[in-house]
């Protein structure tokens, strides 16, 4: 199974380099992936016109299965600022994710992937039940003042229970989230606050792979439960959309993940890199 993992497009109408954008689409179509995973930050500020750009772009990706989770930049900060005086958390949650959820409904033609206060996650089986996907919302606490990622034990417990109810048998399980699962950033604002708390839930729930973005840097790490020895492989991908002015030292990129399921599981990761600043193997041409 081939999975394309992209993240942090930050679509705003001006920053997405057209040459790179066309390059990504062409490469994806040549790969024929069974699944495309977008780990958040489709937009820059969560505005309606940005989601319209995102929909036009993602509509062009030719694959049966596309999975999207929200990032901190997908929250409408204008709504969180205007709703500071609102005491009802559920109402504020609805306001700040309204544009994101409208985009999902328009793109998927249903509300099965939308994020609500009581059900911020989703569980999905695809590829003839060979893959079980768990999409977590790590932006549930994000506002114009708070940018740190947070999943919450309530969300992970409910999500794991729903995954069990699907009873997928031997399906390969992948968890998907936006914020840094590994604490590789010097700024705590960049990290997922409760990553250590939810790690064992995922491992004990038989999830073997976790995908995230947010750092704008690629990375890989194997995490292990010290009690039972079970493990989860964590993969981060860099930004697929920020231009050289905002991300001068790191080229745009995405990941191609190949999973071979036999008597053992083999995961191969290839990073596809494009830079408008370079010419040659990692750049134009």
N, C-alpha and C positions, 0 to 999 in steps of 0.2 A: 504494500500500500504506500502510495506517495502522498505526502502532506506538505503543502506550502504554508509556511508560517510567516506572516507579515505583521507589522505593528507600527504604531506612531506615525501615521500618515500626516497628521496635523493639517488636513485640507482646509484652506482658507480662501482659495481663489487666486493667490499670488505666489505662495511658497512652493507649490508642487512643480518641480522642473518637468516640463512636458516631455523632453527627451528621455528622462529617466522613467517617467510614467508610462510612456509607450514601450520602453524597454522591458519593464516589469510584466506588462500585459503579454507581450510577445513571448517572453521566456515561459510564463505560466502556461500559455497555450501549447508550447512545444513540449512541456512536461506531461500534460494531461493528468493532473493530480486528482485523486479521489476526494480530497478534502482541502479546502483553504481555510485557515484559521487566522482571524484578525484579532490581536490581543490589545485592543483599545486605542484611544486617542486618534480616532478617525478625523476629528475636527480639532480646531485650535481653541475655540471658545464656546462650542455647543450651540451656535446660532443656526437658525433654520436654513439660511442660504448656504452655510457650510455643509449641512447634511444633504442638501440638494446636489452639491458638487460630489459628495461622497457616494450618493446613490448612482449618479451618472457614471462614475468611475467603476464602482464595484459591479454594476450591472453588466459590464463588459467582460467580467471574468467568467469563462466558460467552464463550469464544473457543476456537478450535481449538488454538491454539499459545501455550503459556506457557513462558518460559525463565527459569531462576533460577540465579544464581551466589552463592556464600557471601561474607559479610562478616566482619569481625573479631568482631562480636557474635554470630555464629552458631556460633562455637567454644565448646565446653563448657570453660570455664576451670577448673572443678572437677577435670576429668580431667587437664588440663595440670599443675595444682598437685600433684595426687596422684601424677602420673607423673614428677615431677622426677628421680627416681632411675633411671628407665628409660633405658637406653643405646641401645635399638633405636628409631631414628627412625620406622620403618614402624609399629611397634606403637603408639607415642605418637600418630602421625597417625591411626591407626584409632580410638583412644579419643576423641580430641578432636572428630572429625567423625562419631562414631557416631550421635548424635541427629539431626544434619543429614541424614545419609544415610538413616536410618530414615524421616525425614519425606519425603524425595524418593521412596523406594520406595513408601511408602504413597500419596503423591499421584499419581505417574505410573504406578504399577502395574508398574514395572520398575526395574532398576538402571542404565539407560543414562546417566543424568545424575549418578550418584553420584561422589564424589571420593575417589580412592584415592592412596596414596603414589606409585605408579608411573604413574598416569593421573589427574592432578588436574583435567584439562580435558575438554571435550567439543566435538565438531564435529557440526553438525546442518544438514541441508538441509530447507527448508520452502517452502510456497507454490508448489508445482509446480516446485521447484528454482530459483525466482527469487531466493531468499535463502539465503546460506550464513552460518551463525552459529557463532562461536567463543567459547565460554565459558571464561574463565580463572579460576583460583583464586588470588587475591592474598592469601589468609589462610593459606597453607601454612606460614609460619613464625610465625604468631601464637600466643602463649601468654598466661598471666595476667601475665607480665612484659613481653612484647614485642608491641606492637600495630601496628607499621609493616607496610605492605603490601609483598609481595615475590612476583614471579612466577617468576623464575629463567630462565636461558637454556635449560636443559634442557627446561622445560615449553613455552616458546614455540617452540623448534625442533621438538619432537615434534608440537605442535599444528599448526604451519604445514605440516609434511610430511603429516600426516593430511588436512588441507584439500586439499592438492594431489592426494592419492590419490583423493579423492571426485570430482575432475574435473568441477566444476559448470559448466564453460563460461563463460558471461557472467553468472553469478549475482552479485548485489550482495552484498558481503561486509561483515559487521558483527562487530566484536569487542566483548566484554562483560566487564567487570571491576568490582570494587567500589571499590578505593581510588583516591584522586586521581591521575589521570594527569598532570595539569598541576600544577606546584608552586605552587599559589596559597595555600597555608596557611603561616603563619609558623612553625607547629610541624612539624618534620620528621616527627614521629610520624604525621601525617595524610597524608603523601604516599607514593606508590608508589616504593619505593627504586630500582628498576631501570627506571623508565619510559623514560629516555633510551636504555637498552640495547635494549629490545624494540620501540621505535618503528619503527626501520628494518625489523625483521623483518615487522611488520604492513604497512608501506607496500609493501615489496617483495613481500609475499604478496598484494597487490592488495586489501587491506582499506581501505575508503573512509570508514567510520564507526566510532567507538568510543564506547560508552556507559558511564558510571560514576556512582557516587553518593558516599557517605561524607562529603562536606563539609557536607551539609545546606544547600547553596547551589547554585543553578543557574548554569551557565556554558557558554560556547561558545568554541572556539579552533580555528584551522586550523593544523595542523603540516605542514611541508614537508621533504622530503629535499633537502638542499642539493646533492647530487651529481646526481640524476636529475630533480629538480623535481616528483616525484610527491608527493601530499599525502593527509592523513587528517583528517577533521573530527571533533572531540572534543566530546561533549555531556555535561554533568553535570546531574543533576536534584537538587532539594532533598528534604528529608524529607517522606514522606507520612504519618508517624505520630506524631512527637514532639509532646507537648502544649505549651501556652504557657508552662508553668513551666520546662520544660527547653530550650525554643527560643523565647524571648520575642520576638525581633526579626524572625523570619522566618516567614511563614505556611506552613502545609502546602501541598504542591503536587505535581504530577506533570507530565509532558510528553506532548504528542501530536506524534508525528513522522510527517510524510507524505512518502513517497518516490515521485517520478515518474520512471520509467525510459523514456527515449526515445532520441533521438540523443545527448542529454546527460542528466546526472543532476541533478534538482532536489530539494533537501531543504528542507522547511518545518517550522518548530518553533513550536508554540504551548504556552505555559505555562498550566496550569489551577491557579488559586490559591484556597485556602479559608482563611479565618481566623475563628475563633470570637470574636475580639476586634473584628471590624469588621462593619459592615452596609452593604450596597450591592453594587457591581459585584464587589468582591473578597471578599465575605463572605456572611453569611447572607441568603438571599433573592435 
